[in-house]
Amino acid sequence: MSWLDVIFPTDCAGCGQRGALACARCVAALSGPASLTWPSPAPPGLPPPWSVTAYSGPCRDLLLAYKERGAVGLRSTLAIPLAEAVRAAATAAAAQRLVVVPAPSAARAVRARGDDVVLTLARRAASILRHDGLSIRVVPALRQGRQVADSSGLSAPERATNLAGALRIQRTRSAALLGAPVVIVDDLITTGATVAEAARVLRAEGNIVIAAATIAATRRHREAGLLGPMSNRTTVG
């Protein structure tokens, strides 16, 4: 604990415990290892999705604090599990170098948050992986080409329809993608519709998309009480 923690006490964003923005127990819930977390049903074209934990409990609260309440002090904490998911994807594909493409955020969300939170996490995760010797570049090559509805509460087919044709590749950055396998990253995977659409757009330009990597994956309602690392083939919502 630093002197700042003494003068300005902080509650853990995951559990409310006094002392740090992310306490040791909540950080441990994000410690991995990463595993495959296929949605059920998986949308066509979804690359193998790697995640570290379930989107519930401390993980959910930490992500919401970072994304919606501006808890920027959680960046490093959340970048570590994202890096673990990217590392697992690279290892599974035997990739010594790769390009990470963040799922694009809506312009209105970036304005409201003052940051592109997924892009920032991707860059922090890439920095961790470079330190471990992996050749990795982050290329924000995708953008939203049209406005999409809020996906909260939408079914899997409705999410797919909502996102169909919504993403575009940024031509000024497309050349930076060619020649290396691509991993799509996001903070969270639910139905897989966003990642599947991102993969479709990237593949249409001749890119090799080997996987997706996220911090967390949602579960079906009947599994909502389960926490911690998931098995190699977990059914998620």
Contacts in CASP RR format, 6 or more apart in sequence:
PFRMAT RR
TARGET T0000
AUTHOR 0000-0000-0000
METHOD contacts of the structure
MODEL  1
MSWLDVIFPTDCAGCGQRGALACARCVAALSGPASLTWPSPAPPGLPPPW
SVTAYSGPCRDLLLAYKERGAVGLRSTLAIPLAEAVRAAATAAAAQRLVV
VPAPSAARAVRARGDDVVLTLARRAASILRHDGLSIRVVPALRQGRQVAD
SSGLSAPERATNLAGALRIQRTRSAALLGAPVVIVDDLITTGATVAEAAR
VLRAEGNIVIAAATIAATRRHREAGLLGPMSNRTTVG
1 19 0 8 1.000
1 20 0 8 1.000
5 19 0 8 1.000
5 20 0 8 1.000
9 18 0 8 1.000
9 19 0 8 1.000
10 18 0 8 1.000
10 19 0 8 1.000
10 20 0 8 1.000
10 21 0 8 1.000
11 17 0 8 1.000
11 18 0 8 1.000
11 19 0 8 1.000
12 18 0 8 1.000
12 19 0 8 1.000
12 20 0 8 1.000
12 21 0 8 1.000
12 22 0 8 1.000
12 23 0 8 1.000
12 26 0 8 1.000
13 21 0 8 1.000
13 22 0 8 1.000
13 26 0 8 1.000
13 61 0 8 1.000
13 62 0 8 1.000
13 65 0 8 1.000
13 66 0 8 1.000
13 69 0 8 1.000
13 71 0 8 1.000
13 74 0 8 1.000
14 22 0 8 1.000
14 23 0 8 1.000
14 26 0 8 1.000
14 57 0 8 1.000
14 58 0 8 1.000
14 61 0 8 1.000
14 62 0 8 1.000
14 65 0 8 1.000
15 23 0 8 1.000
15 25 0 8 1.000
15 26 0 8 1.000
15 58 0 8 1.000
15 61 0 8 1.000
16 23 0 8 1.000
17 23 0 8 1.000
17 25 0 8 1.000
21 65 0 8 1.000
21 71 0 8 1.000
21 73 0 8 1.000
21 74 0 8 1.000
21 77 0 8 1.000
22 62 0 8 1.000
22 74 0 8 1.000
22 77 0 8 1.000
25 58 0 8 1.000
26 58 0 8 1.000
26 61 0 8 1.000
26 62 0 8 1.000
27 77 0 8 1.000
29 53 0 8 1.000
29 57 0 8 1.000
29 58 0 8 1.000
29 59 0 8 1.000
29 227 0 8 1.000
29 228 0 8 1.000
30 52 0 8 1.000
30 53 0 8 1.000
30 58 0 8 1.000
30 59 0 8 1.000
30 62 0 8 1.000
30 77 0 8 1.000
30 78 0 8 1.000
30 80 0 8 1.000
30 81 0 8 1.000
30 215 0 8 1.000
31 52 0 8 1.000
31 81 0 8 1.000
32 52 0 8 1.000
32 53 0 8 1.000
32 81 0 8 1.000
32 84 0 8 1.000
32 229 0 8 1.000
33 52 0 8 1.000
33 84 0 8 1.000
33 88 0 8 1.000
33 229 0 8 1.000
34 50 0 8 1.000
34 51 0 8 1.000
34 52 0 8 1.000
34 81 0 8 1.000
34 84 0 8 1.000
34 85 0 8 1.000
34 87 0 8 1.000
34 88 0 8 1.000
34 89 0 8 1.000
34 213 0 8 1.000
35 50 0 8 1.000
35 51 0 8 1.000
35 52 0 8 1.000
35 88 0 8 1.000
35 229 0 8 1.000
35 230 0 8 1.000
35 231 0 8 1.000
35 232 0 8 1.000
35 234 0 8 1.000
36 48 0 8 1.000
36 49 0 8 1.000
36 50 0 8 1.000
36 232 0 8 1.000
36 233 0 8 1.000
36 234 0 8 1.000
37 49 0 8 1.000
37 50 0 8 1.000
37 51 0 8 1.000
37 189 0 8 1.000
37 214 0 8 1.000
37 217 0 8 1.000
37 230 0 8 1.000
37 234 0 8 1.000
37 236 0 8 1.000
38 46 0 8 1.000
38 48 0 8 1.000
38 49 0 8 1.000
38 233 0 8 1.000
38 234 0 8 1.000
38 235 0 8 1.000
38 236 0 8 1.000
39 46 0 8 1.000
39 49 0 8 1.000
39 156 0 8 1.000
39 189 0 8 1.000
39 190 0 8 1.000
39 191 0 8 1.000
39 192 0 8 1.000
39 217 0 8 1.000
39 235 0 8 1.000
39 236 0 8 1.000
39 237 0 8 1.000
40 220 0 8 1.000
40 235 0 8 1.000
40 236 0 8 1.000
40 237 0 8 1.000
41 156 0 8 1.000
42 192 0 8 1.000
43 156 0 8 1.000
43 160 0 8 1.000
43 191 0 8 1.000
43 192 0 8 1.000
43 193 0 8 1.000
43 196 0 8 1.000
44 196 0 8 1.000
45 196 0 8 1.000
45 199 0 8 1.000
45 200 0 8 1.000
46 192 0 8 1.000
46 195 0 8 1.000
46 196 0 8 1.000
46 199 0 8 1.000
46 212 0 8 1.000
47 184 0 8 1.000
47 195 0 8 1.000
47 199 0 8 1.000
47 209 0 8 1.000
47 210 0 8 1.000
47 211 0 8 1.000
47 212 0 8 1.000
48 89 0 8 1.000
48 92 0 8 1.000
48 210 0 8 1.000
48 211 0 8 1.000
48 212 0 8 1.000
49 189 0 8 1.000
49 192 0 8 1.000
49 195 0 8 1.000
49 211 0 8 1.000
49 212 0 8 1.000
49 213 0 8 1.000
49 214 0 8 1.000
49 217 0 8 1.000
50 85 0 8 1.000
50 86 0 8 1.000
50 88 0 8 1.000
50 89 0 8 1.000
50 92 0 8 1.000
50 211 0 8 1.000
50 212 0 8 1.000
50 213 0 8 1.000
50 214 0 8 1.000
51 85 0 8 1.000
51 189 0 8 1.000
51 213 0 8 1.000
51 214 0 8 1.000
51 215 0 8 1.000
51 216 0 8 1.000
51 217 0 8 1.000
51 230 0 8 1.000
52 81 0 8 1.000
52 82 0 8 1.000
52 84 0 8 1.000
52 85 0 8 1.000
52 215 0 8 1.000
52 216 0 8 1.000
52 229 0 8 1.000
53 59 0 8 1.000
53 81 0 8 1.000
53 215 0 8 1.000
53 216 0 8 1.000
53 217 0 8 1.000
53 227 0 8 1.000
53 228 0 8 1.000
53 229 0 8 1.000
53 230 0 8 1.000
54 216 0 8 1.000
54 217 0 8 1.000
54 218 0 8 1.000
54 219 0 8 1.000
54 223 0 8 1.000
54 226 0 8 1.000
54 227 0 8 1.000
54 228 0 8 1.000
54 230 0 8 1.000
55 63 0 8 1.000
55 188 0 8 1.000
55 190 0 8 1.000
55 216 0 8 1.000
55 217 0 8 1.000
55 218 0 8 1.000
55 219 0 8 1.000
56 219 0 8 1.000
56 224 0 8 1.000
56 225 0 8 1.000
56 226 0 8 1.000
56 227 0 8 1.000
57 227 0 8 1.000
59 215 0 8 1.000
59 216 0 8 1.000
60 216 0 8 1.000
62 74 0 8 1.000
62 77 0 8 1.000
62 78 0 8 1.000
63 78 0 8 1.000
63 187 0 8 1.000
63 188 0 8 1.000
63 215 0 8 1.000
63 216 0 8 1.000
65 71 0 8 1.000
65 74 0 8 1.000
66 72 0 8 1.000
66 73 0 8 1.000
66 74 0 8 1.000
66 75 0 8 1.000
66 78 0 8 1.000
66 117 0 8 1.000
67 113 0 8 1.000
67 117 0 8 1.000
67 187 0 8 1.000
68 113 0 8 1.000
70 113 0 8 1.000
72 115 0 8 1.000
75 120 0 8 1.000
75 121 0 8 1.000
75 124 0 8 1.000
76 124 0 8 1.000
78 121 0 8 1.000
78 187 0 8 1.000
78 215 0 8 1.000
79 121 0 8 1.000
79 124 0 8 1.000
79 125 0 8 1.000
79 127 0 8 1.000
79 128 0 8 1.000
80 125 0 8 1.000
80 128 0 8 1.000
81 215 0 8 1.000
81 216 0 8 1.000
82 121 0 8 1.000
82 122 0 8 1.000
82 124 0 8 1.000
82 125 0 8 1.000
82 185 0 8 1.000
82 187 0 8 1.000
82 213 0 8 1.000
82 214 0 8 1.000
82 215 0 8 1.000
83 124 0 8 1.000
83 125 0 8 1.000
83 126 0 8 1.000
83 128 0 8 1.000
83 129 0 8 1.000
85 185 0 8 1.000
85 213 0 8 1.000
85 214 0 8 1.000
85 215 0 8 1.000
86 98 0 8 1.000
86 100 0 8 1.000
86 125 0 8 1.000
86 126 0 8 1.000
86 129 0 8 1.000
86 136 0 8 1.000
86 183 0 8 1.000
86 185 0 8 1.000
86 213 0 8 1.000
87 129 0 8 1.000
87 132 0 8 1.000
87 134 0 8 1.000
88 213 0 8 1.000
89 95 0 8 1.000
89 183 0 8 1.000
89 210 0 8 1.000
89 211 0 8 1.000
89 212 0 8 1.000
89 213 0 8 1.000
90 96 0 8 1.000
90 98 0 8 1.000
90 134 0 8 1.000
90 183 0 8 1.000
90 211 0 8 1.000
92 211 0 8 1.000
93 181 0 8 1.000
93 210 0 8 1.000
93 211 0 8 1.000
95 181 0 8 1.000
95 210 0 8 1.000
96 134 0 8 1.000
96 135 0 8 1.000
97 134 0 8 1.000
97 135 0 8 1.000
97 136 0 8 1.000
97 180 0 8 1.000
97 181 0 8 1.000
98 134 0 8 1.000
98 135 0 8 1.000
98 136 0 8 1.000
98 137 0 8 1.000
98 180 0 8 1.000
98 181 0 8 1.000
98 182 0 8 1.000
98 183 0 8 1.000
98 210 0 8 1.000
99 136 0 8 1.000
99 137 0 8 1.000
99 138 0 8 1.000
99 139 0 8 1.000
99 176 0 8 1.000
99 177 0 8 1.000
99 180 0 8 1.000
99 181 0 8 1.000
99 182 0 8 1.000
99 183 0 8 1.000
100 122 0 8 1.000
100 125 0 8 1.000
100 126 0 8 1.000
100 136 0 8 1.000
100 137 0 8 1.000
100 138 0 8 1.000
100 139 0 8 1.000
100 182 0 8 1.000
100 183 0 8 1.000
100 184 0 8 1.000
100 185 0 8 1.000
100 213 0 8 1.000
101 138 0 8 1.000
101 139 0 8 1.000
101 140 0 8 1.000
101 141 0 8 1.000
101 142 0 8 1.000
101 177 0 8 1.000
101 182 0 8 1.000
101 183 0 8 1.000
101 184 0 8 1.000
101 185 0 8 1.000
101 198 0 8 1.000
101 202 0 8 1.000
102 116 0 8 1.000
102 118 0 8 1.000
102 119 0 8 1.000
102 121 0 8 1.000
102 122 0 8 1.000
102 138 0 8 1.000
102 140 0 8 1.000
102 142 0 8 1.000
102 184 0 8 1.000
102 185 0 8 1.000
102 186 0 8 1.000
103 118 0 8 1.000
103 142 0 8 1.000
103 184 0 8 1.000
103 185 0 8 1.000
103 186 0 8 1.000
103 194 0 8 1.000
103 195 0 8 1.000
103 198 0 8 1.000
104 140 0 8 1.000
104 142 0 8 1.000
104 143 0 8 1.000
104 144 0 8 1.000
104 167 0 8 1.000
104 198 0 8 1.000
105 116 0 8 1.000
105 117 0 8 1.000
105 118 0 8 1.000
105 119 0 8 1.000
105 144 0 8 1.000
106 144 0 8 1.000
106 147 0 8 1.000
106 148 0 8 1.000
107 144 0 8 1.000
110 116 0 8 1.000
116 140 0 8 1.000
117 187 0 8 1.000
118 185 0 8 1.000
118 186 0 8 1.000
118 187 0 8 1.000
119 138 0 8 1.000
119 140 0 8 1.000
121 185 0 8 1.000
121 187 0 8 1.000
121 215 0 8 1.000
122 138 0 8 1.000
122 185 0 8 1.000
123 138 0 8 1.000
125 185 0 8 1.000
126 136 0 8 1.000
126 137 0 8 1.000
126 138 0 8 1.000
129 136 0 8 1.000
130 136 0 8 1.000
137 176 0 8 1.000
137 180 0 8 1.000
139 173 0 8 1.000
139 176 0 8 1.000
139 177 0 8 1.000
140 170 0 8 1.000
140 173 0 8 1.000
141 169 0 8 1.000
141 170 0 8 1.000
141 173 0 8 1.000
141 174 0 8 1.000
141 176 0 8 1.000
141 177 0 8 1.000
141 202 0 8 1.000
142 167 0 8 1.000
142 168 0 8 1.000
142 169 0 8 1.000
142 170 0 8 1.000
142 198 0 8 1.000
142 201 0 8 1.000
142 202 0 8 1.000
143 167 0 8 1.000
143 168 0 8 1.000
143 169 0 8 1.000
143 170 0 8 1.000
144 166 0 8 1.000
144 167 0 8 1.000
144 168 0 8 1.000
145 165 0 8 1.000
145 166 0 8 1.000
145 167 0 8 1.000
145 168 0 8 1.000
146 165 0 8 1.000
146 166 0 8 1.000
148 162 0 8 1.000
148 163 0 8 1.000
148 166 0 8 1.000
149 162 0 8 1.000
151 159 0 8 1.000
151 162 0 8 1.000
151 163 0 8 1.000
151 190 0 8 1.000
151 193 0 8 1.000
154 162 0 8 1.000
156 191 0 8 1.000
156 193 0 8 1.000
156 237 0 8 1.000
159 190 0 8 1.000
159 191 0 8 1.000
159 192 0 8 1.000
159 193 0 8 1.000
159 194 0 8 1.000
160 191 0 8 1.000
160 193 0 8 1.000
160 196 0 8 1.000
160 197 0 8 1.000
162 193 0 8 1.000
163 193 0 8 1.000
163 194 0 8 1.000
163 197 0 8 1.000
164 197 0 8 1.000
165 197 0 8 1.000
165 201 0 8 1.000
166 197 0 8 1.000
167 197 0 8 1.000
167 198 0 8 1.000
167 201 0 8 1.000
168 201 0 8 1.000
169 201 0 8 1.000
169 202 0 8 1.000
169 205 0 8 1.000
174 205 0 8 1.000
177 202 0 8 1.000
177 205 0 8 1.000
177 207 0 8 1.000
178 206 0 8 1.000
178 207 0 8 1.000
179 208 0 8 1.000
181 208 0 8 1.000
181 209 0 8 1.000
181 210 0 8 1.000
182 202 0 8 1.000
182 207 0 8 1.000
182 208 0 8 1.000
182 209 0 8 1.000
182 210 0 8 1.000
183 209 0 8 1.000
183 210 0 8 1.000
183 211 0 8 1.000
183 212 0 8 1.000
183 213 0 8 1.000
184 195 0 8 1.000
184 198 0 8 1.000
184 199 0 8 1.000
184 202 0 8 1.000
184 209 0 8 1.000
184 211 0 8 1.000
184 212 0 8 1.000
184 213 0 8 1.000
185 212 0 8 1.000
185 213 0 8 1.000
185 214 0 8 1.000
186 194 0 8 1.000
186 195 0 8 1.000
186 212 0 8 1.000
186 214 0 8 1.000
187 214 0 8 1.000
187 215 0 8 1.000
187 216 0 8 1.000
188 214 0 8 1.000
188 215 0 8 1.000
188 216 0 8 1.000
188 217 0 8 1.000
188 218 0 8 1.000
189 195 0 8 1.000
189 212 0 8 1.000
189 214 0 8 1.000
189 216 0 8 1.000
189 217 0 8 1.000
189 218 0 8 1.000
189 236 0 8 1.000
190 217 0 8 1.000
190 218 0 8 1.000
190 236 0 8 1.000
190 237 0 8 1.000
191 237 0 8 1.000
192 212 0 8 1.000
195 212 0 8 1.000
199 209 0 8 1.000
199 212 0 8 1.000
202 209 0 8 1.000
203 209 0 8 1.000
217 230 0 8 1.000
217 234 0 8 1.000
217 236 0 8 1.000
217 237 0 8 1.000
218 236 0 8 1.000
218 237 0 8 1.000
219 225 0 8 1.000
219 226 0 8 1.000
219 234 0 8 1.000
219 235 0 8 1.000
219 236 0 8 1.000
219 237 0 8 1.000
220 235 0 8 1.000
220 236 0 8 1.000
220 237 0 8 1.000
223 235 0 8 1.000
END
